Amino acid sequence: MYELIKRGGDIIFSIIAFVLCIPLLVCISIIIKITSKGKVLYKQERMGKNGRKFTLYKFRTMIQNADTLKMLSSLQLEEYKCNYKIENDPRITKFGNILRKRNLDELPQLYNILKGDLSFVGPRPILEDELEKYGENKSELLKIRPGLTGYWQVNREKAKNYEERMQMELFYVQNYNIKLDLQILLKTIKYI
């Protein structure tokens, strides 16, 4: 029953949010196109429910061809390999930085929610090679649909490293319910 309610809510609220955000989506797209070379959307393959791969959509916040990682120093490459994030990433554009601070780069994921790749709340959608870090817990992580927001995202200041981040994601997978989802959504709105 929970899955049915959650999926129904995802469909309804993603349609409403998408319609309400159309002017914002258009403005962001125009600014990205004017301020930097490259496509407006960034696409990346991620792991979904039951290990199904899907294309995740975001507004592009980095320079063109940033995935090659050629601009990064050896320390930054090491940081990326450990955390799949870089604190002061030199590849991020000025406007991309604004989008990331407000989490507006993730608005195109409303389409992923509508398609059923994502839910509004769930564990972070991860890369295939990132899945290996979960070891024997990887099948547990993939039991449910990943989310646009989640337990780790609203508690990230408590995670000192990637290991703690994984524990937070697994905590959600083991304890998800409507009440927890609503708490995460409210914290996300407050955070944004």
C-alpha positions in Angstrom: 0.0 0.0 0.0 2.8 2.4 0.9 4.5 1.9 -2.5 1.2 2.6 -4.3 0.5 5.8 -2.3 4.1 7.0 -2.8 4.1 6.4 -6.5 0.7 8.1 -6.9 2.0 11.1 -4.9 5.2 11.2 -7.0 3.2 11.4 -10.3 0.7 14.0 -9.1 3.2 16.3 -7.4 5.8 16.0 -10.2 3.2 17.1 -12.7 2.1 20.0 -10.5 5.7 21.0 -9.7 6.7 20.8 -13.4 3.9 23.0 -14.6 4.6 25.6 -11.8 8.3 25.6 -12.6 8.0 26.0 -16.4 8.9 29.8 -16.3 11.9 29.0 -14.0 13.0 26.1 -16.2 12.9 28.3 -19.3 14.9 31.2 -17.6 17.5 28.8 -16.2 17.9 27.2 -19.7 18.4 30.5 -21.4 21.0 31.7 -18.8 23.0 28.5 -19.1 23.0 28.8 -22.9 24.1 32.5 -22.7 26.8 32.1 -20.0 28.6 28.9 -21.1 29.3 26.7 -24.0 27.6 23.3 -24.1 24.2 21.7 -23.7 21.7 22.9 -21.2 21.1 19.5 -19.7 23.6 17.2 -18.2 22.8 13.4 -18.5 24.4 10.7 -16.5 23.7 7.0 -16.1 22.7 6.0 -12.5 21.6 2.9 -10.7 17.9 2.6 -10.0 15.5 0.2 -8.2 16.5 -3.4 -8.6 19.7 -2.4 -10.3 18.0 -1.0 -13.4 20.2 1.7 -15.0 18.5 5.0 -16.0 19.5 8.4 -17.4 19.5 11.1 -14.7 18.8 14.7 -15.9 20.2 17.8 -14.3 20.9 21.4 -15.5 24.5 21.5 -16.6 26.5 23.4 -13.9 30.0 22.6 -15.1 32.1 23.5 -18.1 31.7 21.5 -21.3 33.4 18.1 -21.1 33.9 18.3 -17.4 33.5 14.5 -17.1 37.0 14.0 -18.5 38.4 15.2 -15.1 41.5 16.6 -16.9 41.3 19.9 -15.0 41.6 18.3 -11.6 44.7 18.1 -9.5 45.8 14.8 -8.1 44.4 15.8 -4.7 41.0 16.7 -6.2 41.0 13.4 -8.2 41.6 11.5 -4.9 38.9 13.4 -3.2 36.5 12.5 -6.0 37.4 8.8 -5.8 36.7 8.8 -2.1 33.6 10.9 -1.9 32.2 11.3 -5.5 32.2 15.0 -4.7 34.8 17.7 -4.7 34.6 20.6 -2.2 35.9 23.4 -4.5 35.5 22.0 -7.9 37.2 24.2 -10.5 34.9 22.9 -13.3 31.8 24.5 -11.9 30.6 27.6 -13.8 29.6 30.8 -12.0 26.0 30.3 -12.8 26.3 26.6 -12.0 27.5 27.5 -8.6 24.3 29.5 -8.0 22.2 26.7 -9.3 23.9 24.2 -7.0 23.6 26.3 -3.9 19.8 26.5 -4.4 19.5 22.9 -5.7 17.9 24.3 -8.8 20.2 22.2 -11.0 18.1 19.2 -10.0 14.7 20.5 -11.3 14.9 18.4 -14.5 14.7 15.4 -12.3 11.0 16.1 -12.0 10.9 14.3 -15.4 12.8 11.3 -13.8 10.2 11.2 -11.1 7.3 11.3 -13.6 9.0 8.4 -15.6 9.4 6.3 -12.4 13.2 6.4 -12.3 13.1 8.4 -9.1 10.8 9.2 -6.2 10.7 12.5 -4.4 12.3 10.8 -1.4 14.8 7.9 -1.4 18.5 7.1 -1.3 20.7 9.2 -3.5 20.9 7.8 -7.1 24.4 6.5 -7.4 26.9 5.7 -10.2 27.5 2.0 -11.1 31.1 2.1 -9.8 30.0 3.9 -6.6 27.7 0.9 -5.9 30.8 -1.2 -5.1 31.5 0.8 -2.0 28.3 -0.6 -0.5 29.7 -4.1 -0.6 27.3 -6.7 0.7 24.7 -4.0 1.3 24.3 -3.1 -2.4 21.3 -5.2 -3.1 19.6 -3.7 0.0 20.3 -0.2 -1.3 18.7 -1.1 -4.7 15.5 -2.5 -3.1 13.8 0.9 -3.4 13.6 3.7 -5.9 16.2 6.4 -5.4 15.1 9.9 -4.6 15.4 13.5 -5.6 16.0 14.2 -1.9 16.7 11.9 1.0 17.7 11.2 4.5 21.4 11.9 3.8 20.7 15.1 1.9 18.8 16.7 4.8 21.4 15.4 7.4 24.6 15.8 5.4 26.3 17.9 8.0 26.3 14.9 10.3 28.1 12.7 7.7 31.9 13.3 8.1 32.8 10.8 5.3 31.4 8.6 2.6 31.0 5.6 5.0 28.7 7.7 7.2 26.8 8.8 4.2 26.3 5.2 3.2 25.0 4.4 6.7 22.5 7.2 6.4 21.3 5.9 3.0 20.9 2.4 4.4 19.1 3.7 7.5 16.5 5.2 5.2 16.1 1.9 3.2 15.6 0.0 6.4 13.2 2.4 8.0 11.3 4.2 5.2 7.6 5.1 5.8 5.2 7.9 5.0 6.0 9.8 8.2 9.8 9.7 7.6 9.2 10.8 3.9 7.1 13.8 5.1 9.8 14.8 7.6 12.5 14.6 4.9 10.3 16.6 2.5 9.7 19.3 5.1 13.4 19.5 5.9 14.2 19.7 2.2 11.8 22.7 1.7 13.4 24.4 4.7 16.9 23.7 3.4 16.1 25.1 0.0 
